[in-house]
Amino acid sequence: MNSLLLDAAALKETASLKEKESLHGTWEFVSGIREAHLLVAGDHFTMKFVNGDIYVGTFELDPTKEPKWIDMAVHEGPARLKGKTSLGIYELTGDHLIWCPGEPGQRSPNPATCFV
């Protein structure tokens, strides 16, 4: 049974590394509530909103979930959100990213409202 658990953990880690490589780079928002630019490098992110807010932090992925999970820890940003984690979901298809974050410090968003 231990080897089965190790295999599941290894699968998650391998899938996560592959997804992180695919996310690496700059992402431009095409639509959404707040226009922003997302920069991803390794397991770090910088999100710059057009109103001037900037969030900097790290993220963890679980691409083995359906929908896929992304947890984004805010290390720098607006004081009320600093130190909190945004639980979200995402879908990555080629060069198209659908990203649906929750409010940092709150529960994850409802998948039914994200992928419509």
Number of C-alpha atoms within 10 A of each C-alpha: 6 7 8 9 10 11 12 13 12 12 13 17 16 12 15 17 17 12 15 19 13 15 21 16 13 13 16 11 15 10 9 10 6 10 13 19 16 19 16 20 14 13 16 16 21 19 19 17 15 11 9 8 11 16 20 18 20 17 18 16 22 19 24 14 10 11 14 16 21 22 19 24 23 23 15 15 17 12 7 9 17 17 15 17 22 22 22 24 26 20 18 14 8 8 8 10 16 16 18 22 21 19 15 20 16 11 13 18 16 13 15 7 8 15 13 5
